[in-house]
Every structure is written in structure tokens, then in C-alpha cells.
Amino acid sequence: MTCLVIAEHNHQVLHVASLNAIAAALLCGGDVHVLVSGHHAGEVAIAASKVSGVTKVIHADAPHLENHLAENLAEQILTLAPNYTHILAPSTAIGKNVLPRVAAKLDVAQISDVTKVITSDTFERPIYAGNAIATIQSMDAIKVITVRTTSFDPAPATGGSASIETCLAVANNSQSGFVNREISKLSRPELSAAKIVVSGGRALGSGEQYESILGALADKLGAAMGASRAAVDAGYAPNDYQVGQTGKIVAPELYIAIGISGAIQHLAGMKDSKVIVAINKDPEAAIFSVADYGLVADLFTAVPELIAELG
């Protein structure tokens, strides 16, 4: 039994999400190999070889692999697939784009958003926006899995000494091509990786108040900023700030929900946070059902007072 983990990286650094996926693969049993696909990503291959528990790194290098296009990356994975019992990737935009193609070509059922590995063929995953947990047993010869990264502690980035093997890159698939990439430049921590997240809801009233009230608190705490879907739909915050089932799944050390009622969609994206603090003037708000600490108060009064107390 051998697992293949698809590494996510920027050609210089191995993303933490890959370490979470490696941790899940280690729980499946057997050897764990990592595929580093890209162009001039040798430093990433070296970093992957040092991850504790990894026994082999497979490095595929070609110009057309640089931008992780799903058509090319899926074909690269398929050339290696017969050698593996499990193929795993983080449940990120790349993983969600690539692995369904792999599963379809292999004629197997993908197991999506796994939150727990019970045995090598049995897994747990959330359904109904996280209100129920399904236990899935797969009889497929090759199990194709996306991993909810917030459910697994990252594998140690040091301590390993895996071999690095170069493999032949697949031919370029000309059906799609890379045009450009627009990357948001943030002055605050990145939402998915932040240890503290301050999120706001529609009760803030406007984008200006979202930035002035939540921004001041986030700066005091060194936190990332998030938002409910209602706040994003109202234009208070950009789409990449959205926390929830159709946004980003987060599990920081501290999550502060301000003016958020607690819709099921939002709770699905943050309820695994270690400590949850909620501020809402409605004592019946659903957010209080998952909060460790709740304050029933007007956010326009409570948040400035909190900022003043933080000095």
C-alpha cells in the first residue's frame, strides 16, 4: 500500500496545505510519496524530501507544468496512478480542479473533503454543510481523496530524508493555456493560514464601517480579516474574504465573529476554530451555539471599547 500526495507550491516554497495532506496520507498506512510538478521547482522537491514520513519525492519538470493547469497536472498524475493505492491532494482550488479529472479517468469515486482517516479504506467527511458526518468506505483499487486541511495537523517539515526521483513530464495539452494570474496583495495575514481571524457580517452596515471597525481590531491583534457571505454579497468585503461552505474553511486559534448571525453556511467554514468569540446584539443568534465566549451587545459600542482595552 503506497500513497501519492500532490504537492501544492509556488515553485519556491512547499505550502502548508501539502503538509496537512501528507499527515492524512500517513494515517492511511504504507509508504508516502510526494509528486512535485512544476518548472524550476527543485527547491520544493528538496523541501518535500525533508518532510517527516515521506519516503520518495517524484519531481516532474517542464515549462507547461509551471502554472498547475488541471489538464496537464491530471495527465501527469495518471501516468503514476497505477503504482498507488491512494492519491491525495489538499481540498484547495487546485486539488478540487485536478483530482475529479483523475478520478473520472480512473473510473473511481472521489472521496471529497476528508476530515478523518479511520482505516486505509474508511474515511469521514462532512455533509449537509457540516451538520452531519458521513462515514465512507471505498472498495476502489485506487482511492482518490481531497483532504480538508484544517482537520489534520501538518506533518513535521523536517526530519525526513526521502530520495528524489525525476520522472518524464507528460506532453503539453493544448486544449487550455495560461493567460495571467492576479494575486491579492495583503498587508495582513492570509486568511486560510492565520492564527487569529476577525470576521464581520452584514450588521456592520457598509464597507467603510467594515474596514474602519474590523480593520482596527485586526491590526491590534495581528489578525486576518474575514466576512460572512451576506457581507460579501452586500459588497462590504471582497470575495476572497468569505468564510463558509462556499468560501474558505478556516480553523484558527482564535475566531472573532462580529455582527454575524451564524447561518449554517458560515458555521461550516469556521466551527473547527480552537476558540470562538461572538459579538451580536441578538441573544438568539445561532452563532452563540458554537461560541466559546459570547457578548450580547451592539458591535458599534463593544468593538471600539475592546480596541481601547487592547491599548
C-alpha beads as a LAMMPS data file, in Angstrom:
LAMMPS data file: protein, C-alpha beads

311 atoms
310 bonds

1 atom types
1 bond types

-500.0 500.0 xlo xhi
-500.0 500.0 ylo yhi
-500.0 500.0 zlo zhi

Masses

1 110.0

Atoms # bond

1 1 1 0.000 0.000 0.000
2 1 1 1.515 3.306 -1.142
3 1 1 0.067 6.828 -1.125
4 1 1 0.837 9.629 -3.575
5 1 1 0.367 13.202 -2.316
6 1 1 0.129 16.011 -4.866
7 1 1 2.293 18.864 -3.589
8 1 1 0.985 22.396 -3.704
9 1 1 3.674 25.068 -4.025
10 1 1 4.735 28.345 -5.626
11 1 1 7.964 26.921 -7.089
12 1 1 9.987 28.195 -4.148
13 1 1 8.069 27.087 -1.050
14 1 1 6.048 23.976 -0.217
15 1 1 2.637 25.149 1.006
16 1 1 1.475 24.147 4.476
17 1 1 -1.616 22.562 2.893
18 1 1 0.684 19.900 1.445
19 1 1 1.934 19.065 4.936
20 1 1 -1.680 18.584 6.074
21 1 1 -2.314 16.227 3.149
22 1 1 0.878 14.290 3.930
23 1 1 -0.322 13.883 7.526
24 1 1 -3.578 12.376 6.235
25 1 1 -1.655 10.069 3.894
26 1 1 0.483 8.798 6.767
27 1 1 -2.694 7.736 8.579
28 1 1 -3.676 5.610 5.562
29 1 1 -0.646 3.391 6.173
30 1 1 2.186 2.287 3.915
31 1 1 4.770 4.442 2.164
32 1 1 4.073 8.070 1.292
33 1 1 5.402 9.564 -1.946
34 1 1 5.054 13.202 -2.987
35 1 1 4.664 14.487 -6.563
36 1 1 6.255 17.890 -7.146
37 1 1 5.085 19.032 -10.564
38 1 1 6.213 22.374 -11.931
39 1 1 9.047 24.226 -13.637
40 1 1 12.318 25.015 -11.857
41 1 1 10.801 23.739 -8.608
42 1 1 13.878 21.873 -7.422
43 1 1 13.886 23.715 -4.094
44 1 1 10.360 22.484 -3.438
45 1 1 11.382 18.888 -4.188
46 1 1 14.232 19.205 -1.690
47 1 1 11.864 20.655 0.916
48 1 1 9.386 17.814 0.335
49 1 1 12.158 15.243 0.777
50 1 1 12.799 16.590 4.276
51 1 1 9.191 16.182 5.455
52 1 1 8.943 13.555 8.164
53 1 1 7.323 10.341 6.934
54 1 1 7.888 10.900 3.197
55 1 1 9.842 8.057 1.581
56 1 1 10.123 9.319 -2.002
57 1 1 9.692 12.563 -3.934
58 1 1 8.833 12.402 -7.630
59 1 1 9.854 15.532 -9.496
60 1 1 8.274 16.333 -12.877
61 1 1 9.731 19.439 -14.522
62 1 1 8.548 21.140 -17.706
63 1 1 7.538 24.670 -18.764
64 1 1 3.927 23.637 -19.369
65 1 1 3.660 22.321 -15.796
66 1 1 4.558 25.686 -14.286
67 1 1 1.032 27.013 -13.770
68 1 1 -0.595 23.798 -12.486
69 1 1 -3.122 23.652 -15.321
70 1 1 -5.570 20.877 -14.490
71 1 1 -5.330 19.206 -17.901
72 1 1 -1.557 18.764 -17.690
73 1 1 -1.307 18.007 -13.981
74 1 1 -4.084 15.395 -14.157
75 1 1 -2.291 13.608 -17.008
76 1 1 0.946 13.668 -15.017
77 1 1 -0.808 12.050 -12.075
78 1 1 -2.452 9.437 -14.295
79 1 1 0.928 8.239 -15.584
80 1 1 1.869 7.427 -11.988
81 1 1 -1.526 6.271 -10.702
82 1 1 -1.157 2.503 -11.358
83 1 1 1.639 2.397 -8.780
84 1 1 -0.528 3.695 -5.930
85 1 1 -3.462 2.692 -3.751
86 1 1 -4.237 6.249 -2.614
87 1 1 -3.897 9.608 -4.371
88 1 1 -4.382 12.633 -2.114
89 1 1 -4.369 16.410 -2.533
90 1 1 -5.387 19.316 -0.322
91 1 1 -9.009 20.379 -0.731
92 1 1 -7.978 23.685 -2.295
93 1 1 -8.766 25.300 -5.639
94 1 1 -6.023 23.248 -7.309
95 1 1 -6.973 19.963 -5.640
96 1 1 -10.664 20.428 -6.403
97 1 1 -9.841 21.211 -10.027
98 1 1 -7.416 18.364 -10.691
99 1 1 -8.490 15.291 -8.730
100 1 1 -12.042 14.977 -10.149
101 1 1 -10.417 14.627 -13.576
102 1 1 -8.116 11.940 -12.232
103 1 1 -10.996 10.062 -10.580
104 1 1 -13.077 10.201 -13.766
105 1 1 -10.231 8.865 -15.909
106 1 1 -9.611 6.059 -13.394
107 1 1 -13.365 5.341 -13.216
108 1 1 -13.426 5.577 -9.416
109 1 1 -15.477 7.647 -6.970
110 1 1 -13.625 10.590 -5.491
111 1 1 -13.815 10.951 -1.701
112 1 1 -14.004 14.695 -1.123
113 1 1 -13.097 16.890 1.841
114 1 1 -11.977 14.073 4.154
115 1 1 -11.765 15.147 7.797
116 1 1 -10.720 11.844 9.379
117 1 1 -8.932 8.668 8.298
118 1 1 -10.395 5.689 10.161
119 1 1 -8.662 2.900 8.215
120 1 1 -6.984 2.675 4.831
121 1 1 -10.386 2.309 3.136
122 1 1 -12.732 4.122 5.533
123 1 1 -12.974 7.885 5.964
124 1 1 -15.168 10.613 7.420
125 1 1 -16.355 13.693 5.578
126 1 1 -18.914 16.416 6.370
127 1 1 -22.261 16.555 4.569
128 1 1 -25.256 18.929 4.788
129 1 1 -22.988 21.941 5.373
130 1 1 -21.230 20.161 8.197
131 1 1 -24.411 19.305 10.129
132 1 1 -23.756 15.595 9.670
133 1 1 -20.653 13.467 9.245
134 1 1 -20.697 10.646 6.699
135 1 1 -18.524 7.557 7.087
136 1 1 -17.371 6.403 3.656
137 1 1 -15.871 3.006 2.858
138 1 1 -14.293 2.703 -0.570
139 1 1 -13.681 -0.595 -2.341
140 1 1 -11.934 1.094 -5.280
141 1 1 -8.459 -0.197 -6.073
142 1 1 -7.184 3.397 -6.199
143 1 1 -8.709 5.839 -3.747
144 1 1 -8.756 9.469 -4.900
145 1 1 -9.059 11.804 -1.919
146 1 1 -9.153 15.522 -1.237
147 1 1 -8.208 16.468 2.323
148 1 1 -9.780 19.211 4.440
149 1 1 -6.518 20.704 5.642
150 1 1 -7.894 22.233 8.835
151 1 1 -8.721 18.735 10.148
152 1 1 -5.130 17.455 10.141
153 1 1 -2.107 18.860 11.938
154 1 1 0.706 19.415 9.408
155 1 1 3.394 16.763 9.155
156 1 1 6.760 17.993 10.521
157 1 1 8.647 19.823 7.763
158 1 1 11.980 18.416 8.941
159 1 1 13.307 15.049 9.997
160 1 1 12.827 13.182 6.727
161 1 1 15.413 12.022 4.205
162 1 1 13.425 10.859 1.189
163 1 1 15.008 10.121 -2.165
164 1 1 14.224 12.411 -5.105
165 1 1 13.381 10.740 -8.404
166 1 1 12.947 12.632 -11.667
167 1 1 10.145 11.444 -13.903
168 1 1 9.388 12.213 -17.536
169 1 1 6.916 15.082 -17.921
170 1 1 3.767 14.450 -19.939
171 1 1 3.236 16.178 -23.266
172 1 1 1.591 19.591 -23.185
173 1 1 -2.199 19.516 -23.528
174 1 1 -3.021 22.357 -25.911
175 1 1 -6.728 22.459 -25.044
176 1 1 -6.077 25.143 -22.444
177 1 1 -3.420 27.750 -21.834
178 1 1 -2.339 30.042 -19.037
179 1 1 -3.274 33.696 -19.589
180 1 1 -2.423 35.542 -16.367
181 1 1 -2.747 35.421 -12.600
182 1 1 -3.901 38.250 -10.355
183 1 1 -2.748 37.788 -6.776
184 1 1 -4.194 39.845 -3.941
185 1 1 -1.527 41.734 -2.015
186 1 1 -2.394 41.668 1.658
187 1 1 -0.937 43.773 4.438
188 1 1 -2.469 41.369 6.945
189 1 1 -2.005 37.580 7.342
190 1 1 -3.518 35.292 4.717
191 1 1 -6.980 34.150 5.800
192 1 1 -6.580 30.373 5.465
193 1 1 -3.285 30.263 7.383
194 1 1 -3.868 32.944 10.052
195 1 1 -3.811 32.092 13.757
196 1 1 -6.354 34.834 14.520
197 1 1 -9.296 35.771 12.286
198 1 1 -11.677 38.694 12.759
199 1 1 -14.856 38.299 10.682
200 1 1 -17.732 40.674 10.109
201 1 1 -21.302 40.303 8.932
202 1 1 -23.991 42.371 7.275
203 1 1 -24.759 44.132 10.588
204 1 1 -21.690 46.337 10.001
205 1 1 -23.798 48.294 7.542
206 1 1 -21.209 49.324 4.954
207 1 1 -17.802 48.600 3.511
208 1 1 -16.401 51.701 5.178
209 1 1 -17.516 50.543 8.624
210 1 1 -16.294 47.011 7.887
211 1 1 -12.804 48.375 7.246
212 1 1 -12.732 51.004 9.975
213 1 1 -14.162 48.873 12.793
214 1 1 -12.863 45.386 11.931
215 1 1 -9.652 46.673 10.372
216 1 1 -8.660 48.474 13.563
217 1 1 -9.292 45.359 15.665
218 1 1 -7.473 43.100 13.192
219 1 1 -4.441 45.406 13.231
220 1 1 -4.367 45.367 17.041
221 1 1 -4.421 41.567 17.101
222 1 1 -2.264 40.924 14.034
223 1 1 -5.244 39.064 12.593
224 1 1 -6.582 38.218 9.170
225 1 1 -9.949 39.623 8.129
226 1 1 -12.906 37.505 7.071
227 1 1 -16.553 38.017 6.257
228 1 1 -19.866 36.223 6.065
229 1 1 -21.435 35.558 2.691
230 1 1 -24.060 38.223 3.406
231 1 1 -21.325 40.818 3.958
232 1 1 -19.554 39.798 0.753
233 1 1 -22.801 39.824 -1.264
234 1 1 -23.533 43.311 0.092
235 1 1 -20.147 44.491 -1.170
236 1 1 -18.603 45.164 2.235
237 1 1 -15.669 42.809 1.637
238 1 1 -14.026 41.108 -1.379
239 1 1 -14.900 37.532 -2.349
240 1 1 -11.618 36.091 -1.102
241 1 1 -12.535 37.196 2.441
242 1 1 -15.601 34.953 2.550
243 1 1 -15.609 32.277 5.237
244 1 1 -18.045 29.402 4.834
245 1 1 -19.073 26.384 2.842
246 1 1 -18.760 28.250 -0.460
247 1 1 -15.846 30.362 0.774
248 1 1 -12.751 29.454 2.760
249 1 1 -12.604 26.871 5.524
250 1 1 -10.614 28.195 8.481
251 1 1 -9.604 26.799 11.873
252 1 1 -7.503 29.461 13.606
253 1 1 -6.501 29.564 17.250
254 1 1 -8.965 32.444 17.758
255 1 1 -12.002 33.341 15.623
256 1 1 -13.912 36.538 16.425
257 1 1 -17.334 36.807 14.765
258 1 1 -18.727 40.337 14.834
259 1 1 -22.275 41.062 13.698
260 1 1 -22.599 37.566 12.212
261 1 1 -25.882 35.747 12.861
262 1 1 -24.438 32.284 12.288
263 1 1 -26.020 30.846 9.153
264 1 1 -25.310 27.145 8.558
265 1 1 -23.167 28.026 5.538
266 1 1 -20.916 30.237 7.647
267 1 1 -20.677 27.854 10.609
268 1 1 -19.491 25.104 8.264
269 1 1 -16.422 27.185 7.474
270 1 1 -15.274 28.166 10.974
271 1 1 -16.696 25.937 13.682
272 1 1 -13.448 23.951 13.979
273 1 1 -11.670 27.059 15.295
274 1 1 -9.973 26.450 18.637
275 1 1 -11.640 29.411 20.435
276 1 1 -14.690 31.233 19.044
277 1 1 -15.784 34.654 20.304
278 1 1 -19.096 36.125 19.123
279 1 1 -20.400 39.687 19.435
280 1 1 -24.034 40.154 18.414
281 1 1 -26.920 42.181 19.795
282 1 1 -29.394 39.339 19.167
283 1 1 -29.233 36.884 22.111
284 1 1 -30.928 34.218 19.945
285 1 1 -28.318 34.402 17.153
286 1 1 -27.165 30.939 16.025
287 1 1 -23.516 31.987 16.273
288 1 1 -23.780 31.713 20.067
289 1 1 -24.451 27.962 19.749
290 1 1 -20.852 27.376 18.653
291 1 1 -19.163 30.239 20.507
292 1 1 -16.912 29.614 23.485
293 1 1 -17.430 33.209 24.580
294 1 1 -20.411 35.353 23.631
295 1 1 -21.162 39.023 24.174
296 1 1 -24.702 40.296 23.613
297 1 1 -24.033 43.913 22.726
298 1 1 -24.131 46.498 19.947
299 1 1 -20.969 45.943 17.933
300 1 1 -20.588 49.688 17.304
301 1 1 -20.146 50.143 21.041
302 1 1 -18.440 46.885 22.030
303 1 1 -15.701 46.747 19.386
304 1 1 -14.312 50.276 19.981
305 1 1 -14.301 49.513 23.716
306 1 1 -12.434 46.269 23.060
307 1 1 -9.882 48.103 20.900
308 1 1 -9.405 50.697 23.654
309 1 1 -8.824 47.953 26.235
310 1 1 -6.212 46.344 23.968
311 1 1 -4.308 49.618 24.106

Bonds

1 1 1 2
2 1 2 3
3 1 3 4
4 1 4 5
5 1 5 6
6 1 6 7
7 1 7 8
8 1 8 9
9 1 9 10
10 1 10 11
11 1 11 12
12 1 12 13
13 1 13 14
14 1 14 15
15 1 15 16
16 1 16 17
17 1 17 18
18 1 18 19
19 1 19 20
20 1 20 21
21 1 21 22
22 1 22 23
23 1 23 24
24 1 24 25
25 1 25 26
26 1 26 27
27 1 27 28
28 1 28 29
29 1 29 30
30 1 30 31
31 1 31 32
32 1 32 33
33 1 33 34
34 1 34 35
35 1 35 36
36 1 36 37
37 1 37 38
38 1 38 39
39 1 39 40
40 1 40 41
41 1 41 42
42 1 42 43
43 1 43 44
44 1 44 45
45 1 45 46
46 1 46 47
47 1 47 48
48 1 48 49
49 1 49 50
50 1 50 51
51 1 51 52
52 1 52 53
53 1 53 54
54 1 54 55
55 1 55 56
56 1 56 57
57 1 57 58
58 1 58 59
59 1 59 60
60 1 60 61
61 1 61 62
62 1 62 63
63 1 63 64
64 1 64 65
65 1 65 66
66 1 66 67
67 1 67 68
68 1 68 69
69 1 69 70
70 1 70 71
71 1 71 72
72 1 72 73
73 1 73 74
74 1 74 75
75 1 75 76
76 1 76 77
77 1 77 78
78 1 78 79
79 1 79 80
80 1 80 81
81 1 81 82
82 1 82 83
83 1 83 84
84 1 84 85
85 1 85 86
86 1 86 87
87 1 87 88
88 1 88 89
89 1 89 90
90 1 90 91
91 1 91 92
92 1 92 93
93 1 93 94
94 1 94 95
95 1 95 96
96 1 96 97
97 1 97 98
98 1 98 99
99 1 99 100
100 1 100 101
101 1 101 102
102 1 102 103
103 1 103 104
104 1 104 105
105 1 105 106
106 1 106 107
107 1 107 108
108 1 108 109
109 1 109 110
110 1 110 111
111 1 111 112
112 1 112 113
113 1 113 114
114 1 114 115
115 1 115 116
116 1 116 117
117 1 117 118
118 1 118 119
119 1 119 120
120 1 120 121
121 1 121 122
122 1 122 123
123 1 123 124
124 1 124 125
125 1 125 126
126 1 126 127
127 1 127 128
128 1 128 129
129 1 129 130
130 1 130 131
131 1 131 132
132 1 132 133
133 1 133 134
134 1 134 135
135 1 135 136
136 1 136 137
137 1 137 138
138 1 138 139
139 1 139 140
140 1 140 141
141 1 141 142
142 1 142 143
143 1 143 144
144 1 144 145
145 1 145 146
146 1 146 147
147 1 147 148
148 1 148 149
149 1 149 150
150 1 150 151
151 1 151 152
152 1 152 153
153 1 153 154
154 1 154 155
155 1 155 156
156 1 156 157
157 1 157 158
158 1 158 159
159 1 159 160
160 1 160 161
161 1 161 162
162 1 162 163
163 1 163 164
164 1 164 165
165 1 165 166
166 1 166 167
167 1 167 168
168 1 168 169
169 1 169 170
170 1 170 171
171 1 171 172
172 1 172 173
173 1 173 174
174 1 174 175
175 1 175 176
176 1 176 177
177 1 177 178
178 1 178 179
179 1 179 180
180 1 180 181
181 1 181 182
182 1 182 183
183 1 183 184
184 1 184 185
185 1 185 186
186 1 186 187
187 1 187 188
188 1 188 189
189 1 189 190
190 1 190 191
191 1 191 192
192 1 192 193
193 1 193 194
194 1 194 195
195 1 195 196
196 1 196 197
197 1 197 198
198 1 198 199
199 1 199 200
200 1 200 201
201 1 201 202
202 1 202 203
203 1 203 204
204 1 204 205
205 1 205 206
206 1 206 207
207 1 207 208
208 1 208 209
209 1 209 210
210 1 210 211
211 1 211 212
212 1 212 213
213 1 213 214
214 1 214 215
215 1 215 216
216 1 216 217
217 1 217 218
218 1 218 219
219 1 219 220
220 1 220 221
221 1 221 222
222 1 222 223
223 1 223 224
224 1 224 225
225 1 225 226
226 1 226 227
227 1 227 228
228 1 228 229
229 1 229 230
230 1 230 231
231 1 231 232
232 1 232 233
233 1 233 234
234 1 234 235
235 1 235 236
236 1 236 237
237 1 237 238
238 1 238 239
239 1 239 240
240 1 240 241
241 1 241 242
242 1 242 243
243 1 243 244
244 1 244 245
245 1 245 246
246 1 246 247
247 1 247 248
248 1 248 249
249 1 249 250
250 1 250 251
251 1 251 252
252 1 252 253
253 1 253 254
254 1 254 255
255 1 255 256
256 1 256 257
257 1 257 258
258 1 258 259
259 1 259 260
260 1 260 261
261 1 261 262
262 1 262 263
263 1 263 264
264 1 264 265
265 1 265 266
266 1 266 267
267 1 267 268
268 1 268 269
269 1 269 270
270 1 270 271
271 1 271 272
272 1 272 273
273 1 273 274
274 1 274 275
275 1 275 276
276 1 276 277
277 1 277 278
278 1 278 279
279 1 279 280
280 1 280 281
281 1 281 282
282 1 282 283
283 1 283 284
284 1 284 285
285 1 285 286
286 1 286 287
287 1 287 288
288 1 288 289
289 1 289 290
290 1 290 291
291 1 291 292
292 1 292 293
293 1 293 294
294 1 294 295
295 1 295 296
296 1 296 297
297 1 297 298
298 1 298 299
299 1 299 300
300 1 300 301
301 1 301 302
302 1 302 303
303 1 303 304
304 1 304 305
305 1 305 306
306 1 306 307
307 1 307 308
308 1 308 309
309 1 309 310
310 1 310 311
